[in-house]
Every structure is written in structure tokens, then in C-alpha cells.
Amino acid sequence: MKPIDKWAAWPMAAAVAALATGFAAPATAQEWLEELEPMTLRLADFSGDQNANFGKAMVAWEEAITEFTQGKITFENYWSSSLLGALDTLSGVGDGVADIGLIIPSYMPQELPVGSWLFGMGAALTGSTVHDVAGGGAAALETVLTFEPLTEEYARHNVRVLQATATPAYNMLCNTPITSPEEAKGKRARAIGAVWSQTVEALGMTPVSIAWGEAYEGLQRGVFDCMVINPNQYVDGLVLKDVAPEYVPVTLAQLQASTWVINLDVWNDFPAELQDFITEANVKAAYDIWKGYLQIEAKAGELIAAGEEIHTNDISTLEPVAAAQRADYVAGLAAAAPGTVDDPQAFVDGYLARIDYWNQALEAEGYAVSERTPEAILDAFAGLSEVDLSGFYEKFNAEVTPALKN
């Protein structure tokens, strides 16, 4: 792959020739395709099934590759931890138990210190869903594909990054109203990871570690009071509307850089033509995930706006506390960087610049950052179903994708 000296000169040049948003299958069988041995690749996803946001995007990714290779590459999918769980996907893909898998770097700080450290950039967000999913997602995507200390870290585990995305901001879904620091004081919130638990503590709450599968019952029984998670969990996944009807939209960090990887030996055996096509398909999969997040959040917004099952809490006195803590967290990242990261402050500054760059691109398309008042939050939810990210996707393809190819 071509080296990309992007961290020394932000932002990347915008004058690269644009790519088409679709994928063109070869008109005739080429030599590389004739020589390609048929294979079936195993994909492991612990996070859900083929109907979940990740699953739908990756199935479309697989179908594009199967079509491009005229059926020579097919896939077997293992959903919901049926082959590998969240903690053993890195080693499982590296060892060849699966060929492709989903990695959350913060789950493995010892194995992925750079990836886990990068996760902290999830605190640098706006709280506006469109900007955090697409702008934050674009910054995460180009970073995991090009930042050498990170790509080398994955390579040491015999995997290569395909793509990564970022979630909407996390909020709190609670079983009791919380509208002030006084009401927050002493409440227990499920928060897994320092990027969230430290914000919870700043609000006067106590972070607790509860297994994901036990969260619904824990809220129902009052074992803890709040779940730090996206509001889409009102309509997706755990479906918490019955046990956490108090929506507390204080802005907590997004989950940054959920990363799909492929076995490095498998990747290196692919011909350059196939690698280049998969690189395009990777960006398309990330785009599909961005769109999927907006659709899920829009459904949650409809339920929240109806006000019948969910009550939106005024967080005007809580939001400044959380914002100040998140800023402090980002300010301290450089000092906490792993030794393999040269000039970590330059990296942090560059990353923040890229988030701002992509957010400005969204604002240029007419998407303003929403305020964090109850009224503005509900208005922003209502507009998510109308968001069109196709121009943003084309811009990313034009400016970033070509340099990722052979």
C-alpha cells in the first residue's frame, strides 16, 4: 500500500479525483481473477446478527465482493458470539479461527494499547448525532486506516484493519428522573470504560460494571439507576423503554473506532486488484453503518418525542459539567499516550482538526450542530430521517480513498 504522510500535513489535499459511489464489476475475466483460488471466508460478529446495523452493512460488503470475484469468494457468517466473543476475536482472527471479525480496542488495552488510547478521542464530540456519526466516523475511519503506530499494532497480531466507525453520543437512560447535580448525586450508572465512568463521577454518580446481558434486569430491579448508552437502545438491542423511561440526554463520549479486521495472511494473498476493490467496499460499508445509525436513532427519536412512554429530562445544569470533564479528558490524552506514539500532542491536535474539518463539511451541506436543550434535541431527532450523507460519502471517497489503494 502507498505510504500516507497525512499526520504531518493536515488536512489532506481535497483535489484527488473523485471515485464513483458504487462498484463496477469487471466486464471480462481478468488474469488475476482466473488465477484466484475459490475460498470461503468466515466472519465473526459478537455484536448482533445479520439484521443489526453492523450485520446488514457487512452482508452487503460480502455480496459486493462475491459479485466482483464472480463467485470465487464466498462467506460463512457467525453472528452473536457463535464463533468468537468480544474478548477473543483479535486472537481468533489472527490465528485463523475466523478470517474477519469485529474488534472493540478498549476491551483489550494490553494487546491494543494504541487502539485503546485512541478510543479516548470519543470524548471529543458535539452531541449532535449527524456530526458525531458522520464527522466523528470519518475522522475515525481515516485514522485507523493510516495511522502507522495503530496499523503496525494490529499487524503484530496478524490482522489488518478493514474499516472502523463511531457511534452516536452516549446519553443516560434511567429508571428515575435526573435533572440536576443534586438528583444525580449518589445514583449508580452502568459505565464500562474510563471515557464514560469519569464523566459519570464528575456528575456525582457512581459507575458500576454490569454485564450487558444483565442490564435490563438490573434496571428493572433497581440494582443500578442509569444505563450509559445510545438512545437507540429504546428501540434496538435491549429495548429499555419499559425499565428506563427517563431519557437524560447529557452528552457522554461516543464509542470511537469499532474496528473490523481481516487476517493479515489472507489479505496479503489477495491480488492488488482485489485489495483495491475491498478498500472501496470498506468505505462503502462504513457509510452504510453511518446511515444505519441515523435510521435507528430516528426511530428512537420518534418514541422519545411522543412523550407517552419516555420522558425527556432537562439537562441544562448537567451538560456543562459533562462538557468540562470531557474537555479535560481530551486535554490529558497526550500525557497518557503509549510509547509507540511519537509526538502525541500533535496527533491529538491533528485528530481534533480532522473532526472539525468533517463537521464543517456537514455544516456546508446544511446540517447545523444542534443545541443541547430538550426542544432542540427533539427537533434534531425529527430531522434524522431526512439526512442525506451521499455527498459527504463522495467527498470522503474523493479525498481519502485513492491514497489507500495500491
N, C-alpha and C positions, 0 to 999 in steps of 0.2 A: 504494500500500500504506500502511497505517497506520503512523505512526512509533512506535517502541518504545523508550521511555526505560528500558531494563532495566539498563543498566550503572550507572546512578546509584542504583538501589534493588534490590539483590539480597536474597533471591531473589524471583522473580516470584510474583505472587499465585496461590494454589492454588485459588481459588474460581471459576474460569471454568467455564462449563457444559461438560460432557464431550461429546466427539464420539463417534459410533459408530466401531467399528474397521474396518468395511467401507465400501464406497462405494455409494451408491444412485443408479442411473441415473435420468434424468428420466422421468416417466411419459408425458409427451407432448412433442412437439417444441416448444421454446420459440423465441421470436423470435431470440435470439442464435444458436441452432443453425441456424435456417432461413437466416440471413444468412452463416453461416460457410462460407468457400470451402474445397472439398476440397484437401488438401495431403498430401504425403508428406515426412516429416522424416527426415533422415539422422543416425544415431547412430554415433559412432566410439569404440571402446574398444580401447586398446592392450594392456590387461592380460590378456585371455583371450577366451574365446568364450562362446556362449550357455549353456554348461554350467558355467561358472565361477560363483563366488559373486556377483560384480557382474552378470554377464551374465544369470543367472536372475532376479535382482531387477529388472533393467531391462526384461527382456522382459515380466514381469508388470505392470510400470508402464505399458508401451506398450499392452498388451492392455486395461488398465483405461481408458486414455484413448480408445482406438479404440471401445470399447463405449460410453463416455459420450457421444462425439460421433456415435454411430450410423454409424460407419464413415467419417466425413469426414476424420479424421486417421489416417493410417497411417504405417508406419515402414520404413525400409531400414536394416539393421544391417551395420556394417563392423567385424569383430572382429580382434583380434590385430594391430593396426597396419596393416590392409589399406587404410585410407584416410588416417589420421593417426597419427603416432607420439607418444610421450610428450612430446617437446620441441616439437612443432608443433601440438598440439591447441588451446592457448589462442588462437593467431593463426588457426588454421584454423576454429574455431567463430566467432570474432569476425568473420572475413572471409566466412563463409557457405559454406566448403568442406564443412563438416558443420554441422548445426543443434544437435547435442547432443554433448557429449564429456566425458571423464574427465580431470581436472587433478590433478597432484601438485605443489602450490605450491613445495615445496623444490627442484624441478627447475629452477625459473625465478626465482631470487632477485632478479634485476634487474627483471623485469617485474612480479613479485608480492612486493614486499618485506614487506608486512604479512602476507600469507598464509604466506610462508616463515618469518617471525618467529614467527607463531602455531604453526607446526609444532613449535617447541621445547617447547610445553606437553605434548608427548607424553612428556616425561621425568617428568611428574607422575602416576605411575600406581602401582598396588598390586602388580602381578604376578599378581593373581587374574583369570582370564580373564573370568568373568561381569562383574565390576566394570569392567574396563578396556574391554571391548567395549561393554557397555550403558551404564554410568555415564559412562565417558570419551566414548563415542559420542554420548550425549545432550548432554553439555556442548559437544562439537564442533559438533553439528548446530545447536543454538540459536544458537551464536556466529556461525557462518558465515552464518546467515540474518538476523542482526540487528545485528551489529557494524558500525557505519557506515563507519569507515575501510576495512574489508575489502570491504563491498558496493560502495563507491564505487571502490575499486581495480579490482575486476572490471569494473564498468561502464565504466571508462576503456578497457577492451579490448573493449567492446561485447558482454559476456557477463553473464549473471545466474546466480547460484547456484541450483541446484535442491535439492541436499542434499549432506551430507558425513557420513562415518563414520570410525571409528577401529578399528584392528586390535587383536588381542591383543598382549600384550607380546612384544617380540623377545627371543629367547634365543640361544644359540650351538649350532650343530650342527657337530661336529668330527670329524676323522679320527684324533684322538689323545686319550687321556684328559686332562682338565684338572680338578683338584680343589683347587688351591691357587695362591696367587700365584707360588710357585716354579715350578710346572708351566706357568703361563700366561706367564711371563716369556719374551719374545722370539718367541712364537708369532705367526703372521700371521692376521689375521681380515678377511674382506671386510666393510667397514662404509662405507656410502655416506651421508655427511652427518655434520655435527659432533655432532648429538644422540646418535649412536651411536659415532662414532670417538673422541670424548673419553672415553667410558666404557671403550672398549677400551684406550686409552692408560693410563687410571687402573689397569687391571688388569695393566699391564706388557706388553701386547701391542702389535703394530704393525698399524695399519689399512692395508688395501690396497684399491685400486679395481680391481675386475674386472667386466667386462660380465656382466649377468645370464645371458646365453646361454652364457657360458664357465665358469660357476661349477661345474657338475657335473664337467667335465673337470679344472678347476683343483684341486678337492678330491681327485679320483681320482689325479692325478699329483703331488700334494703341492706345487703352486705356492703354495697357502696352506693353513692348517690348520683354520680355522673359518669358518662362514657365520653372520653375524648376521641372523637371520630368525625367523619364527614356526615352532614345531614342526610346523605343518600341512604344511610342505614335505617331511615324511617320507611323506606320502600324496597330496599335491597338487602341482601345478606341476612342480618339478624332481625330486621323488621322490628325496630324498637318502639314503635308508636304507642303500644299498649303499656309498656313498662317505663318509658322515659318521655312523657308527653310535654315536658318543659324544654323548649328549644332555647339554649343560651348561646347566641351567635358570637361570642367573644372569639377573636381570631387567634388560633394556635397554629403552629407550623404545619406545612403540608408534608406529606410523605414524599421525599425527594429521591428520585432516581431508583424506582423499582426497575430492575435490570434483567433483560432476557439475554441469555448467553448460549453459546454453542460450543461443543467440544472442539478444542483447537486443532486436533489431528484431523477431524472430519473437515473443518473449514480449510485447512491447508491443502487437503487433497482435492478441493474443488478447483476447476479451471477458472481462470481470471474472468471469463465471460459470465460464468455463473455467480462468482463472488460479486461482480458489479451489479448484476440483476438483484441479488439478495440485498445488497446495500440499498438500492432503491426501494425494495419491498419492505425493508426495515423501517424506513422513514414513513412509508405509507401506513404501516401497522401502528406506529406511534400516533400518526394523525387520526387513525380510526379510534384509538384509545382516547385521545383528546375529545373527539366528538362524542364518544360513548359517555364520558364523564359528564359532559354538558347535558346530555339527554337524561341521565339518571338524576342529576341534581335538579333538572327542570321538573321531573316527576315529584321529587321530594318537596320542591317549592310549591307545587300545586296543593299538596296536602297541608303544608305549613300555612300557606296563605288562606286556606279555607277556614282555619281557626277553630274547627269543630273538635278535632282530636289532639291538635298540637297548639300550645300556647307559646308565642314568641316573647321572650323576656327582654326588657330594655337593659342594654349592657353599657350605657353611656359612662358609668363610673368604673366599669371593669376594663373596658377596652384600652384606655390609656395605660393602665398598669401592665396589661399583657404586652402592649406595643413597646413599652420601655424595656421590659425584660427581654423580649425577642431581639431588640436592637443591641442590648448588652451581650446577648449570647453570640450574635454575629461578630461583634467587636472583639470577642475573645477567641474567635476561631483560629486566627493566625498563631497565637501563642500555643494552641493545643495541637498544631499540625504534626503529623508523623514526620520522621526524619527524612523520608524519601522525597518530600515536597520541598523543592528549592524556592526560596522567597515566597512563603505562604501568604504574606500580606498582599503581594502583587496578584496572586491567584484570587484571593477573596475580592480585591478591588475589581479585578477583571470580570469575575463572575457576576458581581453586582451590576457592573456596566452592561453585561450581556442581558441580564434580566430587564434592565431599564430599556435597552435597545429594542428587545422584542415587545415589551409593553408599549413602547412608543409606536411601534408598527401597528399594534392593535388599536391604539388611540387614533392613528391616522386613518384607520378604516371605520372610525365612528364609534368605537367601544370605549367609553369613558370609565375610569375606575370608580366603582360605586362607593358611596359613603357607608359607614357602619351604624346607621340609625335603623330602628325596626322598619320604618317606612321604606327607606332606600334598599334595605336588604330584600324585602318582599318584592319591590319593583324589579330588582336585579334578577331574582328567581324567575319572574314572569317573562323576562326577555331572553332567557337562555335558549328556549326552543327556536328562537328566530336567528340565533347566531350562525353566521356563515364563515367558516375558517378556511375555505378553499383558497382565497387569495393569500392568506398567511402561509398556508402549506406550500403554495407555489413560490413564495418569497424564500422560504427556508430551503426548498429544493434548488433554487437558483443560486443561493449564496453559500450553501454549506455542502450539499450532497456531492457536487462534482469532485471536490478535493478529497472525498473519502474513497474514491474509486481508483482502480489500478491505472 
